[in-house]
Amino acid sequence: MFRLKQELRIPGPVPVPANVLLASARPMINHRGVEFKHKLPQILERLKPVFFTKDTVLALTGSGTAAMEAAVANLVSPGDPVLVLVGGSFGQRWAELCQSYGADLHVVSYPWGTGVDPQAVKEALDLNPDIEVVFATHNESSTAVLNDIESIGEVVKNYPALLVVDAVSSLGGSPLETDSWGIDMVCAASQKCLMTPPGLAFVSVSQRARERMEGVTSPRYYLNLLTYEKMLAKGEPPFTPNLANFFALDEALDMIYEEGLDNMFIRHMLMRDMVRVGMEALELELLVLDKWASPTVTSVRPEGFDVVEFCQRLREQYGLELAGGQGKFTGEIFRIGHMGYATPLDMLTTLAAIECCLGRYGVATAPAGKLWNQWIKEN
Ligand SMILES: Cc1ncc(COP(=O)(O)O)c(C=O)c1O
């Protein structure tokens, strides 16, 4: 039987370009040898513009959650008052991590499927001015909401608290201006918009974050970012890194710079808009309003059919892999990933498969195709 070609349209991991995969297949090198001493700082330097920072960017071997845990372990001592913004599974993850490290947890909850209101953050900080760190999510992948981190940064700037942002599913797909928006630490991962296999996590560290890390008493060893910084000064990682992923990332960064960051952001917005007009044409309800719509993932809440069964049929009959809902949206929504190595053509095939599976033809691809044509005309 024909082995279906799998179209991976989930919010990460994303399809990896063949040249990036090939780059990861080269023989191992000495991670403390001359070549890697040159490569490691060079790759981290090349990541800085993607992070919109002039400060340090560090890499850990691990998934995005390793970067998040590193942020908490290095910035929070037991009993420290922290504020976590929770409107989905990944905001919830911040809360669980802070709890694990014994923080005095304060939460601003916002409805799943909406973005956090910066005014609510201001009110929480006015009520608890001793908050030391605010943890936010840029792109809440569980709901497909892009939060307005610039406005949150504007608020947090007026208080002594540091601002830490999970940008695991947005870094490279949507601008996050770390330095100018006042973000002290950004967490990211290789397997999303950076179109590299899973296995590398990244954190940016501001001067304020670095100073705070020195005094934090939480136990940490593998995730001690001070060790990573100290070793980086010698061009070395503290532990044996995921070398294959570094080779891959280097190649992916070539592609990112070839396209240009601004063009990458525009491509992601075009794909978001194509998916949204396509879903509307199919009369499938979008979970998120335009103002919070994520450029990297779209969530759809259809009425009248079983989403789990629908995703299973798409997978088994069409080879299209979408993501289901998480947490309170389990069984209620499906999510279409459009990040990293994804193209407008991928959006048309995704829409076409969805409409075929629904038994409707040509309704969704026409308005999405029009958007693409208009974009081609303008660029
Ligand atoms: C917004 C966000 N944060 C954190 C994570 C966790 O990353 P990982 O699964 O790589 O640990 C994810 C993964 O999907 C995510 O989308």
The ligand as a MOL file (V3000), in Angstrom:
LIG
                    3D

  0  0  0     0  0            999 V3000
M  V30 BEGIN CTAB
M  V30 COUNTS 16 16 0 0 0
M  V30 BEGIN ATOM
M  V30 1 C 4.2020 28.3590 23.7240 0
M  V30 2 C 4.9310 27.1060 24.1080 0
M  V30 3 N 5.6560 27.1050 25.2210 0
M  V30 4 C 6.3210 26.0250 25.6160 0
M  V30 5 C 6.2820 24.8540 24.9020 0
M  V30 6 C 6.9960 23.6630 25.4100 0
M  V30 7 O 7.9900 23.3020 24.5660 0
M  V30 8 P 8.5620 21.8120 24.5470 0
M  V30 9 O 7.4470 20.8990 24.2230 0
M  V30 10 O 9.6020 21.9530 23.4730 0
M  V30 11 O 9.1470 21.5590 25.8890 0
M  V30 12 C 5.5430 24.7970 23.7240 0
M  V30 13 C 5.4520 23.5490 22.9370 0
M  V30 14 O 4.6070 23.3540 22.1370 0
M  V30 15 C 4.8460 25.9570 23.3160 0
M  V30 16 O 4.1200 25.9570 22.1870 0
M  V30 END ATOM
M  V30 BEGIN BOND
M  V30 1 1 1 2
M  V30 2 1 2 3
M  V30 3 2 2 15
M  V30 4 2 3 4
M  V30 5 1 4 5
M  V30 6 1 5 6
M  V30 7 2 5 12
M  V30 8 1 6 7
M  V30 9 1 7 8
M  V30 10 2 8 9
M  V30 11 1 8 10
M  V30 12 1 8 11
M  V30 13 1 12 13
M  V30 14 1 12 15
M  V30 15 2 13 14
M  V30 16 1 15 16
M  V30 END BOND
M  V30 END CTAB
M  END
